[in-house]
Amino acid sequence: MGGVKKLNYEEIPPIAVPGGLLAREAYRGNDFAVFVSSMEPGAGESWHTHLEHVEAVYFTIVGRGRISWREDGTEHEVIVGPGDLVSIDGGVENQTENVGTGPWIKVAIHTAGVGTDILRLREK
């Protein structure tokens, strides 16, 4: 199909992230990558910090999640549901958790250049 690609979510191999997150890399371009990720109820990522140049945008498709972050020594959180979009600047300590009764499925867009390991996290 030339410059057009079509992928099916089920055909993309999942990447298991500690805490119960399953991420599927749907697209990686020059400046960003797109993941479709899912978490079962009660699952969540531990506190982590993305690299300074990696911004993240999460768009919830199904379910409910909590996105927490620490800024200036204070912990904040927001509960998200279908249709909600949250952006997180690079270098901001954050974590995610499924607080719903069913799967939390979201599209995650991460900025990064070619060859950058955007999934490398600095554990706290």
C-alpha positions in Angstrom: 0.0 0.0 0.0 2.9 2.4 -0.5 3.1 5.0 2.2 0.0 3.7 4.0 0.0 0.9 6.6 -3.0 -0.8 8.2 -2.5 -2.8 11.4 -4.9 -4.8 13.5 -4.5 -4.4 17.3 -4.6 -8.2 17.8 -1.7 -8.7 15.4 0.7 -6.4 17.3 2.7 -8.3 19.9 2.2 -7.0 23.4 5.1 -5.6 25.5 4.5 -6.5 29.2 5.4 -3.7 31.6 5.8 -4.4 35.3 2.6 -3.7 37.2 0.3 -5.3 34.7 0.4 -2.9 31.7 0.3 -4.5 28.2 1.5 -2.0 25.5 1.3 -2.7 21.8 3.5 -0.4 19.6 1.1 0.5 16.8 3.4 3.1 15.1 6.9 4.5 15.4 7.8 7.5 13.3 10.5 10.1 13.2 9.1 12.3 16.0 6.6 10.1 17.9 5.3 6.6 18.6 1.8 5.4 19.2 0.9 2.6 21.6 -2.4 0.9 22.4 -2.2 -0.2 26.0 -4.5 -2.1 28.4 -4.6 -2.9 32.1 -6.9 -5.1 34.1 -8.7 -3.8 37.2 -6.3 -3.1 40.0 -3.2 -3.2 37.8 -0.9 -0.3 37.6 2.6 1.0 36.8 5.0 2.0 39.5 6.2 5.5 39.9 8.6 6.4 37.0 9.9 9.3 35.1 10.1 9.5 31.3 13.2 10.9 29.8 13.2 14.8 29.7 12.6 15.0 25.9 9.7 12.4 26.0 6.2 13.9 26.4 3.2 11.5 26.7 -0.4 11.9 25.7 -3.0 9.4 26.9 -6.4 9.1 25.4 -8.8 6.7 27.2 -10.9 4.5 24.9 -12.5 2.1 27.4 -12.6 1.9 31.2 -11.4 4.2 34.1 -7.9 5.0 35.2 -6.0 7.1 37.7 -3.0 9.1 36.4 -0.9 10.4 39.3 2.1 12.8 39.1 4.4 14.5 41.5 5.3 18.2 41.0 7.1 20.5 43.3 6.9 17.9 46.1 3.2 17.5 45.8 1.3 14.5 44.6 -1.6 15.1 42.2 -4.1 12.8 40.5 -6.8 12.8 37.9 -9.4 10.1 37.2 -10.0 9.5 33.5 -12.7 7.8 31.5 -13.7 7.3 27.8 -12.9 10.3 25.8 -10.5 11.9 28.3 -7.1 13.1 27.2 -4.2 13.8 29.5 -0.7 15.1 28.6 2.4 14.6 30.7 5.6 16.7 30.2 8.9 14.9 29.9 10.8 14.5 33.2 7.6 14.5 35.3 7.4 11.6 37.8 4.1 9.7 37.2 2.2 6.5 37.5 -1.0 5.0 36.1 -3.5 2.6 37.6 -6.8 1.0 36.5 -9.5 2.0 39.0 -12.4 0.6 37.1 -14.2 -2.7 37.1 -13.1 -3.7 33.6 -10.1 -3.3 31.3 -8.7 0.2 30.9 -7.7 0.7 27.3 -5.9 3.8 26.1 -3.9 5.2 23.2 -0.6 6.5 24.3 1.4 8.9 22.1 5.1 9.5 23.1 7.3 12.0 21.5 10.8 11.0 20.6 13.3 11.0 17.7 14.3 8.0 15.6 16.5 5.5 17.5 15.4 6.9 20.9 14.4 4.3 23.4 11.2 5.9 24.5 10.2 3.1 26.8 13.4 3.4 28.9 12.3 4.7 32.3 14.3 6.1 35.2 12.8 4.1 38.1 12.3 6.1 41.3 
